[in-house]
Amino acid sequence: MAKTIVILGVTGTQGGSVATEFLSKGWNVKGITRNTTGAAATALASQGIELISADADKPSSFTNVFSGAHVIFAMTNFWQPFFASFAELSKKSDRATGEHSYAVEVARGKTIVDAAAKALEEEGTLERFIWSSLPPMKKLSGGKYTYIYHFDAKAEVADYIREKQPKLWERTSLLNMGFYTSNMIKYGGLMGVAKDKETGRYMMKKPGKNTAVHPLVVTSDTGKFAELLVRTAPGKNLLACNSMTDYASFIKLWSEVTGVPCEVIEVSVEDCDKAAPGGVGREAGESTACSSEFGWGQREGTLVLPWEIDPNLKLTSLREYFESEDWEAFFAKQDE
Ligand SMILES: NC(=O)c1ccc[n+]([C@@H]2O[C@H](COP(=O)([O-])OP(=O)(O)OC[C@H]3O[C@@H](n4cnc5c(N)ncnc54)[C@H](OP(=O)(O)O)[C@@H]3O)[C@@H](O)[C@H]2O)c1
């Protein structure tokens, strides 16, 4: 009989990829959404995915959502509460929005973890709990970078599983998604590629040395990383990336594919803060600066790369990723 995976964020980027991968492997796929009748959910249902209505802000809605699950893929979205409250909270201080979203993300994580632990205790059938985590950057940087709330909140949830739900921890693997390759399209002048209005030249501004190597992930491969964690023993702390690459090489490849030159410019975290005040520029800037300076935990020796677990894992190359995007639409937007 087919095994069952229950996916958080099934209507989104990470969860959607996990659903596609496990459907293709013949699994029984269930997905959690707050809106089972929305367009995204309806499209998933037509592919054979069973939608479950639940909201991580409402712990009571998580009763029994994981019943029958052999695998749970769990993620939370830091940026939704961040941007929903930014206009109001950023007036108070440049930490207020990050602190709020940190608290929301940790509370959501605990709701999900407690429900998964309960399902394991009651049914005993859960084989793997995958937590979409990120490393504790404040700790890794020795307290130098303290605004990277979207990493530290996910790391706190990982600590919660280990400390408060040890039985679940025995069946857990952590999936740390690297920086999305698609950030360069989504985040324009800050961390992305953008056309300079005065010179007409393309540039990417980012903190940290141009030679620093970062984990870059093609999000459509999320399902492959999750599948890797299901078919191997638990206890992994996976740095999910398609390539460990510096941004200068990344953009050089982009220029080769698009035929458009682009300069990568080193900026400071303060420059990011000035470009996007209120905490958002600092949070984004610190994450790249910290990655550049301290890495993601490689020095601590706890992280493992996908190809170290399975040298034959077929992942999308950066060139294939670039070739898959609609650059005509991207360039047209730059001229608007
Ligand atoms: N950008 C990067 O470089 C990067 C790198 C690593 C990690 N990340 C992290 O990735 C996360 C975002 O993941 P994504 O890209 O997959 O997001 P996404 O595409 O925006 O999808 C978000 C998903 O979360 C679900 N969701 C939101 N609030 C919920 C709630 N209260 N209860 C249940 N489900 C809820 C949504 O489902 P419904 O709307 O259907 O309910 C949706 O499926 C962020 O936390 C970010 O920090 C980003």
The ligand as an ORCA input file, in Angstrom:
! r2SCAN-3c Opt
* xyz 0 1
  N      14.002     33.334     -0.133
  C      14.996     32.588      0.304
  O      16.124     32.700     -0.156
  C      14.746     31.579      1.409
  C      15.774     30.688      1.725
  C      15.567     29.746      2.744
  C      14.365     29.724      3.432
  N      13.388     30.634      3.109
  C      12.159     30.583      3.909
  O      11.127     30.015      3.151
  C       9.887     30.326      3.784
  C       8.841     30.519      2.725
  O       8.659     29.302      2.052
  P       8.011     29.279      0.591
  O       8.938     30.007     -0.315
  O       7.630     27.892      0.270
  O       6.716     30.190      0.853
  P       5.434     30.497     -0.060
  O       5.635     30.040     -1.456
  O       5.103     31.936      0.167
  O       4.294     29.599      0.589
  C       3.879     29.811      1.896
  C       3.005     28.632      2.316
  O       2.761     28.746      3.717
  C       1.403     28.423      3.964
  N       0.978     29.139      5.167
  C       1.159     30.451      5.449
  N       0.638     30.750      6.650
  C       0.108     29.593      7.140
  C      -0.569     29.258      8.333
  N      -0.830     30.183      9.279
  N      -0.960     27.976      8.524
  C      -0.731     27.033      7.570
  N      -0.085     27.292      6.413
  C       0.322     28.559      6.200
  C       0.670     28.900      2.728
  O      -0.509     28.112      2.590
  P      -2.006     28.707      2.354
  O      -1.867     30.161      1.956
  O      -2.551     27.844      1.253
  O      -2.695     28.490      3.656
  C       1.667     28.596      1.596
  O       1.469     27.301      1.087
  C      10.131     31.587      4.623
  O       9.938     31.302      5.991
  C      11.590     31.930      4.334
  O      12.244     32.428      5.478
  C      13.546     31.521      2.101
*
